[in-house]
Amino acid sequence: MRASGWLALVATVGWASSSVGLGAQQVSYSGVLSYSAGSYIFDTRSDAFFFSNSLRVGGDRFDVSLSVPVVVQNGGVVTTVAEGVRLPTGGSESGVVAGRRSGSSIGTRGRGGGSGTVIPADSTVSFDDSFSTNVGDPTVGASAEVYRGFGAVRSVRLSGIAKIPLTDLDSGVGSGEWDYALGGTLTGGAASFLFFASGSYWWLGDLPDLELADALSYAFGVSRAAFGGDGSVLVTLSGLSRAIASAEPPVSTGVSVSHSVGSRGFLSAGVGVGLTESASSFSATLGWSIRR
């Protein structure tokens, strides 16, 4: 882990605590346990488990947040960028992905030896079947509600986000570079339905042999109250514009259900599928939230 990244994290947490005022504000903790699997642009499936922990401190219109993920994965060829987006970069062998022909599959070989077939070395990447556990790059953010209403548009919120590079490229879970974003979320409603649309423009750090284009992340969702008003069902579509020139941009869709637990907690569960080659084929999530 990089000393400069830790210093930035400590400074951010200190600023957040002093500027928001912990004693007079609402504090919430949320966690997400997720699993994703897919071959992406490679000929071998990559699996990953995420345990994300988020702390949010906020007032009526403004809040700050800190999220730290723990990642258990194999392969090391899929890198987490932006705010939890996984891209098939090839990891430390990203030059192979940069030279990929559109529509082709990149071969993999065991880290300890060959694949058993004759494949040019410059067209394959090393793949480690064993799982490794790493603390991923933390994400810090701040958001402010700039509009609140009771009609079709309920709220408009603007946000700023930064991913701090505490992990090295060799860890297989991060790019080793800073990622920044500015964005916003619009929330609306009609009858028993709620909807949201969010987008963030990301300035992405590059890998040594692979340039990541700055990209727009987006998500759209529609939910309806369920369980007698104590929960909801949500359908989403999310993705990122093209960040890797030689691969399709990732797009996914999913459905989830949530239910309140007492007056201060929520539980949720969902599944998702990828719609393009750069997205995981399947994902499942279990989430929870507690507020003080």
N, C-alpha and C positions, 0 to 999 in steps of 0.2 A: 504494500500500500504506500502511496506517495505522501510524503510529509506535507507538501503544499496543499494537497487535497484535504488532509486532516485539519490543517490550519483554517482553510476556508470553511469547513464544516463547523468547527468550533466557533468561528466568528459569526457565522450565519445564525446558529442556535442562540448565541449571546445577544445578537441584535434582535432576533424575534422575541426573546423573553422580555427584553427591556422595552421594546417599542409597543408591544401589544398589551403587556401588563397581565401576567399570569393570574394574579389574585382576583381580578374582577371579570375574567372572561370565561367562556365555555371551553372546556378541554374535551377532546374526543380521541379515542383510539380505535383504529380499524385494522383488521388483518385479513389477508387473502391467501389461501392455500390453493395452488393451481397446478394442473398438469397439462402439458402440451406435447404433441408428437407429430412428426412429419418428416418426409424426405427432402422437402424444399427443392433445391435444384441439384441435389446430390443423389447417388444411387443407393445410399444407406440411410435408414431411418434414425433420426435424432430424437431423444426423449429428454424432457426437462421438468423438474418440479420446482416451484417457486413458493417461498413463504415470505410475503411482503408485510412489513409492519409500518403503520403510518400514525403519526401524532399530529393533531391539528389543534391550533389555538386560535380562537376567533371571537370577535364581537358581533354586533348586529349587522354590520356591512363589510367588515374587513377581517381576513384571517391569514395565517401563515401555517405552513405544513412542512413536515420532514418525513420522508419515507426511506426505509432501509430494507432491501431484499436479501434473502438467502437463496442461492441457486444451487440445485443439485442436477447435474446434466452429464451426458456422455457426448463424445464426438469432438467438442471444441470448435466446430465449424460454423455455429450459429451464434451471433453476437447480439447482446442487448444494447440498444441505443435509445435515445430520446427517453420517453417515460414508459419503459417496459416493452418497447417494440423489439421483436427479435428478427434479425435480418441474416440471410445466408451469406456471410462475408468470406467464409473459408478460414477465419481466425488469423493465425500467424502466417498462413499461406494464401493471403487475400489476392495475391497476384494472379493465381489460377482463376479466380472468379472474375477479375478484371479482364482477362483474356478469353472469357467464355464466349462461345457462339450462341446466339439467341436460340432458345428452344432445345439445346442439347443438355444432357445430364453429365455432371462432373463425377468421375469415378473416385472411389475412396480406397485407401490401403491401410492396413494395420500399422500402428506406429512402430511396431517391432519388426516389420517385414513387409513382403510384397502381398499383393491381392490374390496371387495364384494365376493371374492372366497377364499377358503382355500388354501393358498400357503405358504409353509415354509418361515419364515422370512429371513433365511440365503440364499435364492435363489431369492430374489427380491430386487429392489432398489427403493428408494423414488423418485417420479416424481412430479415436480411442474408445473401444467399447465399454471400458470400465467407467463408473460414475465418480465424479469428483464434486466436492462441496466447497463453495466459495461465497463470501459476503460480496454482494454486488455493489455497484455504484449507488450511493444515496442520491435522492432527488429532493431539492428544496424548492418551495414555491410560495407565492403570495397572491391573493386574489381580492378584488373589491367589487361589491355590487354597485352598479351605477344606475340601475333602474329597478323599481319594484312596482307592480301593479296588480290588478284583480281581474283584468279582462283576458283576452286571448293570449297576450304576452304577460307572463307572470314576473319574470326577472331577466336582467342582462348582467352578466358578471365578466370582468376582465381579469386576466391572470398573467403572471410571469413565472417561468420555471427554469431550473438549471440542474443538470446532472453533473455531479462532482466526480472526477476520475480518480477514485481511490484504488481501483483494480488495474492491473497491468494487462496488456494484450495477451500475454502468455497464459493468463488465468482462464481464458476462454469465455468469460462472461461480460467483458467490457471492451470498449475500443481504446481505452487509455487516453481519451481526449474529452474535453468539455463539450457538452451539448446545451444549447440555450433555446428558449422558446417564449414567444408572446402570443396570447390567444384570448379567446372568449367563449362564453356559453350562453345560449338563449334558451329559456325554459318557458313553455306555454301550456295551455290547457283548454279543453272543451268538453263539457258534460263530464263523464267519468274517466276521460282520457287525459294523460299528461304526455308531453313530448319535449324533447330537447334536441338541440343541434350545437355541436361544439367544434372548434377548430383551433389549432396552434401551428404557427410557422416555426420550424426548427432550423437552427443553424447547427449542423452536425459536424463533428470533428472527423477527420479522415483517418483511415488505417494506413500503415506505411506504404502498401502497394495498391491501395484501392481508394479512389476518391468517392466520398459519399456526398451526393448533391443535397443541398438544403431542401427541405421537404415540408409539406403540409400534412399534419395528422388531423383526422376528422372522425367524428362519431355522430350517428343519428339514432335516436331511440324513441319508442312509443310504449307507454305503460298504461295499464288499467288496474284499478283497485280490485282486490280479491280478498278472500278470507274474511268477509264481513267488514271490510275497511281496515283490517289489521295488517294487510300486506298488499303485494302487487305482483303483476306479471309484466316483464319487460322484454321487448324484442329490439335488438340493436344491429346496426351495420357500421363497421369501423374499418379504418385503413390508413395508409400512408402513401403519399404520392411517390413517384419513382425516385429512389435514392441511389440505387445501383443501376448503372446504365445497361448492364448485360442481363438484368433480371426484371421480371414483371413486378410492379408494386404490390405489396401485400394488402389483401382485402378479406375481411372475415365477417360472418354473421353469427348471431347467437340468441339464445333465449334464457332468461333467468327468472326465478321466483324469490320473493323476499317476504319475511314475516317479522313483525315486531315482537320483542321479548321484554315484557314489562313496559315501563315508560321511558327507558333510556337505552334500549338495545335493539339491534336488528340482526337477523340471520338471513343469508342468501345463498342460493346454489344455482349453477347454470352450466350450460354446455354450448360449444361453438364449433363451427366448421370453417375451414379456409376455402376461399373462392378462387384464389390464384396460386401460382407455384411458390411464391415467396412467403406464403402464410402457412402456419401449421395446419395439418390436415384435420386434427381434432384437438379440442381443449375442454377441460372441465374445471370448474372453480367452486370453492366454498369460501364464503366471506362472513365477517361479523363486524359489528361496530358497537362501541359503548361510549356514552358521553356523560360528562359530569355536570 
